[in-house]
Amino acid sequence: MRANSVRDGARLVVRLSSILVLVALLAVPAAQAQVPAGKPDDVGLSAKRLERIGEMIQRAIDAKQISGAVTVVARRGHVAHFEAHGLMDIEASAPMQKDTIFPIASMTKPVTGVAILMLVEEGRVRLSDPVSRFIPEFRDTKVAMPRTDAAGGEGAIYTVPADREVTVHDLITHTSGLVSGGAGSEAAGRIAPRDTTGTVADWTAALGAAPLDFQPGTRWAYSGLAGIDTLGRIVEVASGLTFDEFLRQRIFEPLGMKDTAFNVPDDRKSRVVTLYGRTPAVSRTAPCRSR
């Protein structure tokens, strides 16, 4: 199910990075050819109970929790339920369509994980490999330690050498400490500011000089941007392809995911849903436009 969130509130603009956001849709023509429609009873589902999906979505729309959604249920090789609900753009009163394109944001992470594991299967990457094998700047990483003396001030840190190098396994399991909201993250923002007009290669090279939030492998903390982008760069170095090309050639095209990419082509932009944010209630509903 893909739902588009909305609530009465002030304007909230979300900048969707071309590095981090995949715009995805189960391609309808391909899906109909590969996953034929079937009757719920024929695949062991209850048609009556499937009707509850639309009822639930409509309740959420009426409560202004979401502006709309596309729902799909498939079983035993057949699509038993496929519906569009609500609006894809409130201001334009544009109804949601089955082929509406949604940004899937953090679902980039499992796709990146698939890419890394494909390269592991091919012997090009090992989970135990130090990141410095692919990005030399990670060879001498430091770990941030909060200062406890009064002269340090709030948020002040000093650094110590990492006990060992950050590995691919650390990145893929969010145990690297790389810009994960800890003591080193603020310093990392100054040392390696994230420029969405640059390349993955540029940013990850700069990240090698950023202090980690903790010793690699010693705890779990979500590295929502830096860790995954660094894995993307490893894919590039190990495969010889840019990250987007690797995903297109090795994952999306073989699976018939014709509407999945980092950027939406001009001829498909009319199909992109308007994003809405949940914000404190004020005067009107406002879209979160992707840019």
Protein Blocks (a to p, Z undefined) as FASTA:
>chain_A
ZZddddddddddddddfklpccddddfklmmmmmccddfklnopafklmmmmmmmmmmmm
mnomagbdcddddeehiafbdcdehjfbfklopacdfkbccdekjmmmmmmmmmmmmmmm
nopacfklcfklmmmmlmmccdddddfbfkloghiacddddfbdcdfklmmnopnopagh
paklmmmmmmmccdfkbcfklmmmmmmmpccfbdehiaccddfklmmmmmmmmmmmmnop
afklmmmmmmmmmnopakgcfbdcfklmmmpccddddddddfbccddddZZ
